[in-house]
C-alpha cells in the first residue's frame, strides 16, 4: 500500500493494515497492557466497546471494479483497511482478504450498540463478524481518510502496520504486484496466503 499524507509531507508504504478510531485505539492504546500478551487486546477491546467513542471525519474509497468514489458519513466507531486476513494469531479480522487480489479490505463500523459489539466480536477466529449488519465490508483499490479530532486533549490515533503516524488526511492506494512475500504454512500444505 502506498500511504501519503500530503499536509505532513509524508510518503510511506505498508502492507498489513491501516487503523483508525476503535481499531487504532485498540492496537496503540493497549500498549500499556503489553505485559498481558495478546490478552491485552481482549481486555482493552471490552473497555473501548463499553466507552463507545465516536469519531468525526471523512472517508472516501473506490470499490474494486469501479472508477467512482463512494463517501461514508460520520460518526465512525471503527475503520480498518487490511491486506491480510489475520491481524493477530487469534483475530481473523478480514476473512476475505488476499495478498494478491489488488485490493485492500475495508471494514467500517459507524454505529453499533454495546451488546451488539460485544456479542459479535467475542469470536474473531471464525471471521463471522464480517457478516454483522452494522459492519460494512468492501474491497477497495484506494481510500481517502480525513480524520477530525475527537477531543482537544485526545484527538485520536492513526496507525499504518501497527505504527503510529500523524493524525492527518491520508490517502492509500494499492500497489498490485509490488511486493513478493515468502512464507510457510504451519503443518505444511494449504494456501500460503491464508
N, C-alpha and C positions, 0 to 999 in steps of 0.2 A: 504494500500500500504506500502510495506517495502521500505524505501528510504535509500540507503547507498552512502556515499561519502568517499571512501577508502583513498584518499590522505589527507583528512581532519580528518580521524579517527572518522567519524560521522556515526551513525545509528539512524534513526528516523522513525516514522510512520506517515502517513497521510491518510485521507480517502476522501477528496474532490478533490484536484487538484494539478498539477504541472504546473507552468507558466514560460515561458522563452521568451525573445525578446519582441515584442509588448505586449504580454499578461502580462508579469511581469512589463513592463514599464507602462502599463495602471493601473494595480492594485496598485503597490507600488509607482510608480511615481506620482500618483494623490493624495497622502496623504496630500499635502499642500492645496488641494481644498476640504478637508473633510467637511468643513463648508457648502458646497453646497448640502450635502446629496448625493443620488445616481446620481444626475445630473452631479457630478464631472466626472463620467465615460464617459458620452457623450461629455463633453467639452474636456477632455484630449484625448479621442479617436480621435476626429476631428483633434486636433493638431498633434498627432502621425501619423495619416494617411497622413496628408499633409507633414510631415517631412520625411516619407518613410525610416526610419532607417533599415539598413540591418545588419544581424549578421552572423558571420562565426562560424563554429563548426561542430561537427559530431553528427549524430542522427541515431541510430540503434534501431530496435524493432522486436519483434516476433509477427506476426499476430496470431489471435485466430485460433486454429486448426493446426498450423504449428510449426515445430521444427526448421525451417530455419530462420535465422536472415535476415532482409531486411535493407538496408542502404539508407538514403536520403542524398543528397549532398547539401552543402551551395550554395548560400546565403539563409538565412531564414528571413522571416518577422515576423512570429509568430509561437509559439508552445504551445499548451495546451494539457494536459493529464487530463481528467475529469472522475470522478466516479459518477457524478450526473448530471442530465440534466440542472438544473438551478443553475447559479453561483450568480445571484442577483435576486431580485423579478421581474425584467423585462428582464433578459437575459437568454433565454433557449439556452445556448451555445452548449451543446452536446445533441441534441434531441433523440439520440438512446441509451443514457447511462442508465444503470440499476445497482442498487447497488449489485444485486445478480447474475450477469452473469459471474463472474470470470475474467472480463476484465476491462481495463481502456480504455476509448475512446480517441484516439489520433487525434488531429486536427492540421494540419500543413499547413502553407502558406509559400511558398518560394518566389514567386514574384507575385505582384499584383499592378495594376495601381491605382492612387489616385481616379479616378472617379469610377472604379470598386469596390474598397474597400468601398467608401462612399455609393454607391447605394446598395450594398449588406448588409452592416451592419447597415443600418438605422432601420431595423426591426429585432431585435434579439428575440422578443417574439414568433414569429411563428416557428422558427427553420429552415426556408427555406434557410438560408445562408449555411447550411450544404451541399446543393446541388450545390454550386458555383463551376465552373470548375477549379478555382485556389486553392481550398481548398481540401486537401487530408484528408479523414476521415477514420480511421482504428480502429478496435477493437484489442487491443494488450494485451498480458499477461506479457511482460517485455519490458522495454525501457532503453536504454543507451544514455545519453546525455553528450557530451563533448564540453561545450561552450567555445568559444575563445573570448578574449577581443575585444570589438568593437572599442574602443579607449583607450589610456593610462589613460586619465582623467575620462572617463565614460565607464568602461569595460562592464557593463551590470548588470542585476539583475536576480536572480532565486528565485522562491517562491514555497513553499510547503504549501498548505492550506492557501494561502494568507500571509504567514510569510516569511520574507527574510531568505535565507540560503546562505552559502558561494557559490560564483561563481566558481564552481569546477565540475569535472566529477561526474556524478550522475547516479546511477543505481536504477531503480524502478521495483519492481516485485509485482504482485497482490497476495494477501493472501486470497483466497476464504474461506468464512465461518468463518473468524477470528473476525468479528465484527457484533454485532446484534444491529440494530437501531430501536427504537420505536418512533412512531410519529402519528400524526393525520392529516387527510386531512381537510383543511378548508371547512366547509359546510357539512362534512361527506360524506361517500360513496367514490367510485373511488379507484384507485390504490394508496396505501400509498407511493409507491416509485416514483410517478410522480412528 
